[in-house]
Structure formats: structure tokens, C-alpha cells
């Protein structure tokens, strides 16, 4: 079972922000950025730009991680 979400700092559009993510999601998010050879803040900014206005950034990151893992499993 996962522990509680932990606040993590990111920089988006030159401004600091924070997201609360469980360790498992944070670690996989970092791995995905490394695999894509992108800085973590760049990947976060891309997810931020693509999310619906009523979807929180942490939720958008979780869904991105989940969809990426599902895609890896199907290949």
C-alpha cells in the first residue's frame, strides 16, 4: 500500500508550484522524464498545458503515469 501524498516542488512557466503525489507516482514520473530525455519541469509543463481546466495538476500527472505504464504493457 502506498503512503500518503508528499508535496513536491516544480517550476512551471517560471513560477514555483507544488503537487502532492505518492512516492510511487513521483518515482515513475521521474523515470518517464528520464526515458524521454526531458527535464522533469518540462514534462510537467507539457502535462499542465494538456490538462482540462477543472483537472488538478497532481491528478493529471497520475493519469499520465498510468497511461504511460499501460502503453508500455501493451507494446
N, C-alpha and C positions, 0 to 999 in steps of 0.2 A: 504494500500500500504506500502511496505517495505521502510525503509530508505536506505541511501547509505551504501555500504560495509564499514566495520571498520577493521583496521589492528589488528590482534590478534597474539600473540607470542606463538610458540610451540617449543619443543625441539625434534629433530629427529636425531638419531644416534649421540647423544652427542653435536649437533650443534643447536644453536638457529636459527629459521626461522620464517617468518611471513606469514600469509594468510589473505586475505581481504574477509570477509564474512559478510553478512547482519545479524542483530541481531537474526532474526527468525531461520536462518540456524545454527548459533552458539549455540543458546539455545538448539535446538533439537539435535545437535551433542553432546553437554554435557550430555543431558538426555540419549542418546543412550549409551554413555560410562558408565554412572552410572548403567543403566539397565544391561549391560554386565559385570559389576563389573570390569572394566578396567580403568586404569588411562587414561586421555584424550590423553596424548602424546603417549601411547601405541597404542590406536585406530588409531590415526593419522599416526603412523609409519606403521601400517598394511595397511591402505588405500594407503599410499605413496608407499609401496612395490608392491601393486597390480595394480597400475595405469599404463596406457600406457605412454611411454616416452614423447609423444607430448601433454599430458594432464596435465594441471596445477593442483597443489595440491588443491587449493580452489575449482576448478571445480569438482575434484574427490570427495571431501568431500560433495559438494552439491548433486552430483549424488548418493553417498552412503546414505545420509539422505533421499533423495526422494525414493530410492528403499526400504529402511527400512520401511518408512511410508506406501508405497504401500503394502509391505508384511504384515504389521500389519493389514491393512484394509481387506486384502483377507482372513485372518485367522478368 
